[in-house]
């Protein structure tokens, strides 16, 4: 088309993923022309928003679903992998802070103990095994275990108030955890991108994406502010549009987009409005998921730093909406079903009856029943002190895998075309916490020709790039000390 506007890179969605990739590419290729399209009026308003995610710097310090028990042994391989990925994020944020691109790291990241809490003899035995297995690795140095009520009263006083003396309870604690305001981080990075010459376009909704004859990607973009349609082309497109990413990926018609579906799950949290209670708790405490519950529904009681003050949240409870975004359409789920993924979706539905039952049970809970679940964490909890807040939408990926047709995925998925000209991010947790690792992988897959020339700069931004921190404990100690000092995490 004659009114096509050409650019080098287009990023769809102004969330933490696009902000991270855009920041990296601007450091690696400052001469490149980059555009961002966001359908809302500001950055970080959907999945990245601080009220729409748990704010946990996911390092597998407390999340029990990352350390499953198999044949009596606790498998810590996923926990190690996630922790290493979060270390990359800390290094990159530290680099940006030293360079002055992040002015005040305390605006988005705070040091906060991470704890795991379980009840009952079998669960306590599991937690002991997990503690022993993780303690072998420097990544988890400083973790403590206790089932002594007096010690636990010091660690989590609010949770131990009026708890029966015979209650079998245990916890692990590590002081090296963090609370991360990904919404604020997204806004900081996006503002810096604009200052560096990146064109960030708000109220611009990408309606379609297709190949052009010369191999570029053409985007049909609706400019809501001016009420007109624009066409933009780029050599490389990143689809980081949260729940909408699946629809846009399907429009590319690349072979890698076939046999992939999505199922939306919303999160509901209880938020404490009594400051006296908020002040009694200072940690993120994760429990074990209920039998039949999906991994993303692990209950946790979180200290959060939002809007400049401490908050206290408990959840998540599962909700349901057919929308793929909070600001999406009620037709999102229906329109995501295509001939090439219909049987994948049906196969998942047949296999996940337990999840369906769980969702129905969650949807039927009233506030008093949610407060009753909260009392497993806070025995003295009263309904009058808590409000209900609906968090973000998460679209769980469904795809065919070696484990079978229509397998429900609970992690973060990156889909790239064979030629590396388009990449899409799907899925949920650990998501934002591992954004740096995800974007480094995308850079490696999508820009192989430039990678050799970029490698030194990447190692400047992320010193442990390409190196196992598990195997190189001296480097681990050095990068952790540097990040803790630069980001003020001590």
TORMAR-561530 format. One line per field, with one value per residue (C-alpha): residue in three letters; x, y, z. Coordinates in Angstrom, 3 decimals. Layout:
# residues N
code: [ALA;...] .
px: [X;...] .
py: [Y;...] .
pz: [Z;...] .
//
This chain:
# residues 490
code: [UNK;UNK;UNK;UNK;UNK;UNK;UNK;UNK;UNK;UNK;UNK;UNK;UNK;UNK;UNK;UNK;UNK;UNK;UNK;UNK;UNK;UNK;UNK;UNK;UNK;UNK;UNK;UNK;UNK;UNK;UNK;UNK;UNK;UNK;UNK;UNK;UNK;UNK;UNK;UNK;UNK;UNK;UNK;UNK;UNK;UNK;UNK;UNK;UNK;UNK;UNK;UNK;UNK;UNK;UNK;UNK;UNK;UNK;UNK;UNK;UNK;UNK;UNK;UNK;UNK;UNK;UNK;UNK;UNK;UNK;UNK;UNK;UNK;UNK;UNK;UNK;UNK;UNK;UNK;UNK;UNK;UNK;UNK;UNK;UNK;UNK;UNK;UNK;UNK;UNK;UNK;UNK;UNK;UNK;UNK;UNK;UNK;UNK;UNK;UNK;UNK;UNK;UNK;UNK;UNK;UNK;UNK;UNK;UNK;UNK;UNK;UNK;UNK;UNK;UNK;UNK;UNK;UNK;UNK;UNK;UNK;UNK;UNK;UNK;UNK;UNK;UNK;UNK;UNK;UNK;UNK;UNK;UNK;UNK;UNK;UNK;UNK;UNK;UNK;UNK;UNK;UNK;UNK;UNK;UNK;UNK;UNK;UNK;UNK;UNK;UNK;UNK;UNK;UNK;UNK;UNK;UNK;UNK;UNK;UNK;UNK;UNK;UNK;UNK;UNK;UNK;UNK;UNK;UNK;UNK;UNK;UNK;UNK;UNK;UNK;UNK;UNK;UNK;UNK;UNK;UNK;UNK;UNK;UNK;UNK;UNK;UNK;UNK;UNK;UNK;UNK;UNK;UNK;UNK;UNK;UNK;UNK;UNK;UNK;UNK;UNK;UNK;UNK;UNK;UNK;UNK;UNK;UNK;UNK;UNK;UNK;UNK;UNK;UNK;UNK;UNK;UNK;UNK;UNK;UNK;UNK;UNK;UNK;UNK;UNK;UNK;UNK;UNK;UNK;UNK;UNK;UNK;UNK;UNK;UNK;UNK;UNK;UNK;UNK;UNK;UNK;UNK;UNK;UNK;UNK;UNK;UNK;UNK;UNK;UNK;UNK;UNK;UNK;UNK;UNK;UNK;UNK;UNK;UNK;UNK;UNK;UNK;UNK;UNK;UNK;UNK;UNK;UNK;UNK;UNK;UNK;UNK;UNK;UNK;UNK;UNK;UNK;UNK;UNK;UNK;UNK;UNK;UNK;UNK;UNK;UNK;UNK;UNK;UNK;UNK;UNK;UNK;UNK;UNK;UNK;UNK;UNK;UNK;UNK;UNK;UNK;UNK;UNK;UNK;UNK;UNK;UNK;UNK;UNK;UNK;UNK;UNK;UNK;UNK;UNK;UNK;UNK;UNK;UNK;UNK;UNK;UNK;UNK;UNK;UNK;UNK;UNK;UNK;UNK;UNK;UNK;UNK;UNK;UNK;UNK;UNK;UNK;UNK;UNK;UNK;UNK;UNK;UNK;UNK;UNK;UNK;UNK;UNK;UNK;UNK;UNK;UNK;UNK;UNK;UNK;UNK;UNK;UNK;UNK;UNK;UNK;UNK;UNK;UNK;UNK;UNK;UNK;UNK;UNK;UNK;UNK;UNK;UNK;UNK;UNK;UNK;UNK;UNK;UNK;UNK;UNK;UNK;UNK;UNK;UNK;UNK;UNK;UNK;UNK;UNK;UNK;UNK;UNK;UNK;UNK;UNK;UNK;UNK;UNK;UNK;UNK;UNK;UNK;UNK;UNK;UNK;UNK;UNK;UNK;UNK;UNK;UNK;UNK;UNK;UNK;UNK;UNK;UNK;UNK;UNK;UNK;UNK;UNK;UNK;UNK;UNK;UNK;UNK;UNK;UNK;UNK;UNK;UNK;UNK;UNK;UNK;UNK;UNK;UNK;UNK;UNK;UNK;UNK;UNK;UNK;UNK;UNK;UNK;UNK;UNK;UNK;UNK;UNK;UNK;UNK;UNK;UNK;UNK;UNK;UNK;UNK;UNK;UNK;UNK;UNK;UNK;UNK;UNK;UNK;UNK;UNK;UNK;UNK;UNK;UNK;UNK;UNK;UNK;UNK;UNK;UNK;UNK;UNK;UNK;UNK;UNK;UNK;UNK;UNK;UNK] .
px: [0.000;1.188;0.615;2.706;5.048;8.219;10.322;12.887;11.143;7.554;6.616;2.926;1.843;3.463;3.968;7.094;8.076;8.046;9.695;12.488;13.053;12.890;15.418;17.801;17.565;18.096;21.310;22.459;21.395;20.739;20.403;17.386;13.945;11.552;7.810;5.505;1.733;-0.463;-4.258;-4.632;-3.663;-0.546;2.081;1.818;-1.939;-2.840;-0.844;2.133;0.068;0.887;-2.714;-2.920;-0.046;1.451;4.529;6.724;10.267;9.909;13.181;11.641;12.575;9.082;6.931;6.331;4.877;8.374;9.699;7.434;7.920;8.471;8.921;9.726;12.345;11.968;12.914;14.578;15.686;12.895;13.542;17.228;16.371;13.907;16.269;19.070;16.698;15.742;19.429;19.654;16.832;18.595;21.829;20.075;18.193;21.485;23.137;20.290;20.545;24.294;23.724;21.085;18.203;16.618;16.867;15.435;15.320;13.414;10.439;9.947;11.901;12.060;13.850;11.339;11.615;10.176;8.628;6.946;4.372;2.770;0.549;0.232;2.852;3.097;3.503;6.082;8.082;7.932;9.108;12.039;13.092;12.729;14.796;17.544;17.625;17.721;20.283;22.884;22.947;24.444;21.442;19.399;22.032;20.583;17.353;16.154;13.644;11.624;8.564;9.114;6.109;8.279;10.551;7.567;6.050;9.136;9.031;5.303;3.637;0.287;-0.039;0.749;-1.766;-4.275;-2.901;-3.435;-0.269;-0.865;-1.181;1.461;2.996;6.389;8.019;11.155;12.419;15.005;15.682;16.950;13.497;11.949;8.671;8.649;6.249;6.320;3.859;6.191;9.221;7.337;6.475;10.086;11.516;8.879;9.523;13.229;12.479;10.532;13.407;15.800;13.714;11.443;7.952;5.459;1.916;-0.931;-4.552;-3.293;-4.885;-3.328;-6.230;-4.376;-0.907;0.157;3.158;3.963;5.410;8.881;8.869;8.141;5.194;2.344;0.240;-3.188;-3.412;-6.475;-5.540;-8.296;-7.277;-7.687;-10.288;-8.310;-6.587;-2.821;-0.551;2.941;5.549;8.626;11.351;10.757;7.609;7.317;3.821;3.702;0.037;-0.911;-4.027;-4.423;-1.119;-2.814;-5.190;-2.382;-0.154;-2.949;-3.211;0.447;-0.471;3.059;3.205;4.317;0.958;-1.054;-2.485;-2.197;-5.147;-5.725;-8.015;-8.566;-8.452;-8.846;-7.460;-9.288;-7.449;-8.458;-6.846;-6.508;-7.786;-6.786;-3.332;-2.796;-3.037;-0.910;1.892;2.017;3.141;6.341;6.925;5.588;4.319;3.378;1.432;0.572;-2.064;-5.280;-5.778;-6.985;-5.991;-3.742;-0.207;-1.011;-3.563;-1.048;-2.360;-0.052;-0.150;1.874;3.286;3.223;4.564;1.979;1.354;4.127;2.789;2.664;-0.334;-1.351;-2.981;-4.164;-5.081;-5.431;-8.927;-9.798;-12.422;-13.637;-14.341;-14.243;-12.142;-8.427;-7.689;-9.461;-10.216;-10.900;-14.053;-16.506;-15.955;-12.197;-12.405;-14.837;-12.917;-9.629;-10.976;-9.873;-10.076;-6.394;-6.737;-10.282;-9.277;-6.421;-8.929;-11.412;-8.696;-7.708;-11.316;-11.656;-8.439;-8.905;-12.232;-10.555;-9.612;-13.144;-14.528;-12.048;-13.014;-16.716;-16.071;-14.022;-16.702;-19.297;-17.294;-18.744;-16.685;-17.175;-15.937;-12.872;-12.211;-12.434;-9.607;-7.634;-7.893;-5.517;-2.956;-4.404;-6.526;-7.877;-8.975;-12.269;-14.292;-14.669;-10.916;-10.695;-11.958;-12.156;-10.107;-10.219;-6.683;-5.541;-6.559;-4.143;-4.487;-3.137;-1.590;-3.003;-0.907;0.025;3.148;4.931;2.784;-0.344;-2.764;-4.299;-1.851;-2.455;0.721;1.210;4.415;5.619;5.709;7.594;6.607;8.991;8.789;11.447;13.031;13.000;10.995;8.180;7.991;5.028;4.869;2.057;1.251;1.666;3.965;6.887;6.497;7.583;10.261;12.097;11.557;15.297;15.986;12.996;14.168;17.766;16.394;14.358;17.410;19.401;16.741;15.631;18.899;21.531;23.453;23.888;24.523;28.324;28.745;26.369;27.798;30.229;27.526;25.113;27.742;28.147;24.383;24.119;27.538;26.460;25.038;25.761;27.277;25.727;25.627;25.099;28.472;30.241;29.646;32.312;30.495;27.188;28.547;29.917;26.760;24.504;26.622;26.677;22.909;22.109;24.292;23.116;19.414;19.591;18.357;20.252] .
py: [0.000;3.518;4.751;2.026;3.316;1.238;0.534;-2.001;-3.413;-3.311;-4.252;-4.993;-4.216;-1.825;-4.345;-5.525;-7.896;-5.272;-2.754;-5.219;-6.256;-2.669;-1.564;-4.369;-3.710;0.018;-0.804;-3.298;-1.408;2.236;3.145;0.873;2.373;0.866;1.408;0.282;-0.028;-0.153;-0.153;1.469;5.021;4.180;1.493;-1.497;-1.416;-5.060;-8.140;-6.077;-3.808;-4.076;-4.923;-7.618;-9.872;-11.171;-8.927;-11.829;-11.719;-15.377;-17.053;-20.339;-19.400;-20.047;-21.414;-25.073;-25.905;-25.457;-28.351;-31.356;-34.570;-37.662;-41.147;-39.747;-37.300;-33.573;-32.477;-29.055;-28.743;-26.310;-24.221;-23.913;-22.934;-20.233;-18.851;-18.560;-16.750;-14.233;-13.565;-12.417;-9.943;-8.548;-8.110;-6.266;-3.977;-3.297;-2.377;0.017;1.619;2.190;3.730;6.078;4.610;3.537;6.473;5.025;1.197;1.292;2.617;-0.864;-3.416;-3.977;-6.635;-8.930;-12.347;-15.241;-18.060;-21.397;-22.574;-26.012;-27.827;-31.521;-34.241;-35.282;-31.718;-30.965;-33.997;-32.716;-29.260;-30.795;-32.689;-29.556;-27.512;-30.136;-30.423;-26.660;-26.021;-27.860;-24.943;-21.483;-20.006;-20.751;-19.843;-18.494;-20.516;-21.605;-24.264;-24.419;-26.103;-24.472;-22.272;-19.757;-19.293;-19.081;-16.349;-14.259;-15.019;-14.542;-13.070;-12.330;-15.903;-17.351;-15.256;-17.526;-20.589;-23.734;-25.029;-28.495;-27.207;-29.025;-26.259;-25.612;-22.970;-22.065;-18.501;-16.776;-13.072;-12.682;-12.455;-9.426;-7.707;-6.273;-3.647;-4.689;-1.965;0.757;-0.907;-1.069;2.626;3.577;1.548;2.753;6.391;5.816;4.253;7.333;9.574;7.485;8.022;4.976;5.794;4.655;4.903;4.692;4.097;2.183;-1.265;-3.816;-5.280;-7.586;-8.830;-10.501;-11.182;-8.889;-10.074;-8.869;-10.910;-8.063;-7.986;-5.570;-4.447;-2.914;-0.517;1.354;4.782;5.252;8.807;10.043;7.518;6.257;3.114;3.009;0.418;-0.208;-2.702;-4.108;-6.699;-8.033;-8.066;-9.024;-9.885;-9.113;-8.223;-10.386;-12.416;-10.884;-12.419;-15.694;-14.039;-12.026;-15.092;-16.941;-14.093;-14.542;-18.035;-19.277;-23.078;-22.681;-21.026;-24.152;-26.559;-23.955;-22.820;-20.860;-20.918;-17.751;-17.763;-14.623;-14.078;-12.728;-11.424;-10.345;-7.003;-5.912;-2.418;-2.418;-0.811;-2.228;-5.737;-4.847;-3.687;-7.072;-8.990;-8.523;-11.383;-13.303;-16.614;-19.359;-22.474;-25.656;-25.725;-27.528;-30.996;-30.564;-26.897;-25.699;-24.567;-20.890;-21.076;-21.647;-19.621;-16.916;-14.048;-11.178;-7.954;-5.634;-2.146;-0.369;3.347;4.186;2.216;-1.291;-3.466;-6.992;-9.369;-12.965;-15.260;-16.017;-17.384;-18.435;-16.584;-16.979;-14.643;-15.517;-12.387;-12.829;-9.388;-7.416;-4.906;-7.641;-8.968;-11.590;-13.296;-13.791;-17.474;-18.377;-16.563;-18.212;-21.632;-22.423;-25.553;-26.269;-26.152;-27.432;-31.001;-29.755;-27.758;-30.632;-33.047;-30.676;-30.322;-34.088;-34.432;-31.476;-32.325;-31.882;-28.323;-27.627;-28.897;-26.741;-23.616;-24.224;-24.610;-21.402;-19.447;-20.465;-19.145;-16.139;-13.684;-15.533;-18.769;-16.964;-15.547;-19.102;-20.125;-17.068;-18.337;-21.185;-18.373;-15.867;-17.618;-14.269;-12.947;-11.009;-10.244;-6.552;-6.030;-7.309;-6.236;-8.268;-7.167;-8.776;-9.158;-9.743;-12.283;-15.124;-17.258;-20.741;-22.245;-25.498;-27.384;-30.816;-32.170;-35.533;-35.962;-35.993;-33.942;-30.889;-30.577;-27.603;-25.565;-23.524;-21.642;-18.995;-19.969;-18.234;-19.031;-17.924;-18.338;-20.464;-17.404;-15.458;-12.556;-12.809;-13.924;-14.140;-14.518;-16.606;-18.047;-16.960;-17.389;-16.941;-14.537;-11.023;-12.201;-13.995;-11.348;-10.802;-14.496;-14.730;-11.711;-12.977;-16.219;-14.263;-12.208;-15.417;-17.050;-14.031;-12.154;-14.880;-12.809;-9.884;-11.983;-12.375;-8.591;-8.066;-10.666;-8.390;-5.785;-8.467;-9.645;-6.061;-5.856;-9.383;-10.613;-14.240;-14.499;-18.001;-19.152;-21.529;-19.840;-23.208;-24.327;-20.974;-20.043;-17.301;-15.473;-16.031;-14.418;-11.472;-10.711;-11.138;-8.770;-6.219;-6.390;-6.172;-3.087;-1.323;-2.116;-1.433;-4.879;-5.215] .
pz: [0.000;-0.766;2.798;4.444;7.126;7.244;10.311;11.515;14.598;15.812;19.364;19.954;23.501;25.991;28.787;30.598;27.781;25.015;27.348;28.093;24.485;23.263;25.890;24.951;21.211;21.733;23.620;20.978;17.831;18.741;15.062;14.532;14.128;16.693;17.127;19.927;19.539;22.651;22.529;25.975;26.914;28.943;29.452;31.800;32.278;31.586;32.635;33.836;36.084;39.779;40.660;37.976;39.096;42.339;42.205;43.263;41.981;41.001;41.981;43.240;46.789;48.104;45.257;46.106;42.680;41.194;43.309;42.721;44.656;42.507;43.932;47.352;46.070;45.505;41.988;42.219;38.573;37.641;40.754;39.864;36.293;37.368;39.998;37.437;35.084;37.759;38.407;34.769;35.388;38.459;36.475;33.653;36.021;37.802;34.483;33.628;37.067;36.733;33.314;34.719;32.708;36.002;38.417;41.605;41.765;45.054;43.071;41.582;43.656;47.406;49.482;51.138;52.840;50.842;52.856;52.256;54.798;55.111;57.606;58.409;58.867;55.210;53.996;56.687;55.579;51.992;53.062;54.964;51.836;49.714;52.161;52.232;48.427;47.788;50.530;48.462;46.006;46.488;44.668;47.799;50.372;53.600;53.561;57.026;58.110;61.313;62.792;66.196;67.001;68.862;65.845;63.509;65.678;64.954;61.221;60.651;63.765;62.113;60.874;64.309;66.289;68.084;66.276;68.398;70.068;68.609;65.017;62.978;60.891;59.351;57.182;55.329;55.157;53.001;53.312;49.748;48.160;46.488;45.755;42.229;40.927;37.272;36.339;37.598;35.977;32.672;32.855;33.681;30.783;28.340;29.252;28.634;25.255;24.228;25.321;23.213;20.076;20.099;18.816;21.484;20.156;22.661;21.676;18.648;18.324;15.969;14.005;11.611;10.725;7.489;5.246;2.350;-0.949;0.018;3.252;5.661;8.066;7.474;10.436;10.118;13.050;14.232;15.541;18.120;18.956;15.380;14.249;11.275;10.026;9.442;7.844;9.182;7.997;9.720;9.245;12.767;14.908;18.573;19.784;23.503;23.760;26.751;26.072;22.616;21.532;20.593;18.114;16.539;16.320;14.537;12.014;11.030;9.723;10.404;10.778;14.417;15.223;14.429;17.003;19.761;21.831;24.992;28.014;30.091;33.881;35.958;39.430;42.464;45.540;49.013;49.914;53.543;54.289;57.981;58.246;61.732;60.270;57.233;59.557;61.305;58.218;56.233;53.772;50.825;52.178;49.713;50.652;48.766;46.049;46.937;45.480;41.889;41.710;38.868;39.755;39.187;42.033;44.836;47.809;49.100;51.605;50.205;51.470;48.456;47.766;45.606;45.104;47.554;50.505;51.941;51.128;52.074;49.561;49.764;46.907;44.149;43.857;40.335;38.361;34.812;31.934;28.233;27.730;27.037;28.524;31.249;28.504;25.944;24.287;25.531;22.167;22.694;23.654;20.882;18.158;19.237;18.199;14.647;12.478;13.168;16.983;17.485;18.288;20.467;22.512;22.693;23.808;26.587;27.719;27.974;29.982;32.320;33.958;37.342;36.458;35.255;38.553;40.461;38.501;39.115;42.844;42.886;41.041;43.619;46.587;48.395;50.435;53.727;52.159;50.813;54.281;55.637;53.286;54.386;57.997;57.091;56.872;59.351;62.010;63.271;59.852;59.797;56.665;57.593;57.183;53.607;50.184;46.959;43.943;40.504;39.133;35.564;32.963;32.196;29.085;29.719;26.609;25.206;22.667;21.398;23.106;23.455;26.572;24.433;22.388;24.028;26.935;29.206;29.810;32.966;32.150;29.733;26.043;23.240;19.650;16.886;13.126;11.448;9.823;13.111;11.687;14.236;17.865;20.220;23.973;25.451;28.858;32.444;35.474;35.984;33.063;34.027;36.476;33.687;31.002;30.522;29.886;27.538;25.543;25.371;23.919;21.355;20.382;19.938;17.766;15.750;15.216;14.694;12.151;14.529;17.637;17.280;17.043;19.973;22.338;24.198;24.754;26.001;28.500;29.657;30.272;31.727;32.954;33.404;29.863;28.561;31.870;34.423;37.814;39.475;38.168;38.590;42.214;42.231;39.425;41.225;44.382;42.400;40.393;43.427;45.512;42.705;42.124;45.832;46.161;42.996;43.477;47.238;48.199;51.475] .
//
